């Protein structure tokens, strides 16, 4: 069934490499569509290319990165925009919450002003009105004593509080698309739960979230994209993917979750070790590998899944 919702973001055949003494293929031929109201989580191990993908979309990578492919927002080519045009999109239309337990906040500015700043910059609000609105936004995330703590500096906040304040900052200017990069990194179980509650409180917000936390991804997303060794290997609706994973890597990854018995495959190693593998990136670890796997598989569509595996040719 065709998706009739509005397409906000289209990523087409995006690849990212870093050339030099040590060549790195960080992202390879990723294509995605994000529709209005989507809650997409991009999951995979450290080194699989998830965060680089977000930064490439927003053109936030260093000049040493070689980026090919295309990215459009509401039909407008982000890669063809000037920096001034892109600045109007970043923060105002697409907001980015960086990883690191809320360490992306400026330690020299009060939290309330930092939450208010996007409203001042992108919506033309006066500082007093924006800071009053910032307090209301902080209340949505149940930090407690919001009128008081809005006048405090980030160092007085716990990691979970800073993370929730960053989410408030991300939505303050009314951006319709929110990018979140590893929002639970470094947080304990309680703070992960509070962060999940904060995201789930954003009803109607279109979300693209990068995470290696599978339980968190399941709790906040409607759709999941799985990455392995710079490749997009599977994509499906969240509950369908967790109930019926198709790609061998997805199956092995879900089997290794604590609630599934921590069943690691023998010889398992981090995803970035396989980025240079010819053909299917997972073939050296796959229990179902065949000679055909020496060739790179395309993404096959199987019902509601897309899966990069020759088993589904």
Secondary structure, DSSP 8 states (H G I E B T S, - for coil): ----S-EEEEEEEEEEEE-SSS-EEEEEEEEEEEETT-EEEEE--TTSSHHHHHHHHTT-S-TTEEEEEEEEETTEEGGGS-HHHHHHHBTTTEEEE-SSTTTTS-TTSBHHHHHHHHHHHHH---HHHHHHHHHHHHHHTT-SSHHHHTTSBGGGS-HHHHHHHHHHHHHHT--SEEEEESTTTT--HHHHHHHHHHHHTSTT-EEEEEES-HHHHHHH-SEEEEEETTEEEEEEEHHHHHHS--SHHHHHHHHTSGGGT----TT---GGGGTT-SSSTTTTT-TT--GGGGS----EEETTEEE--GGG-
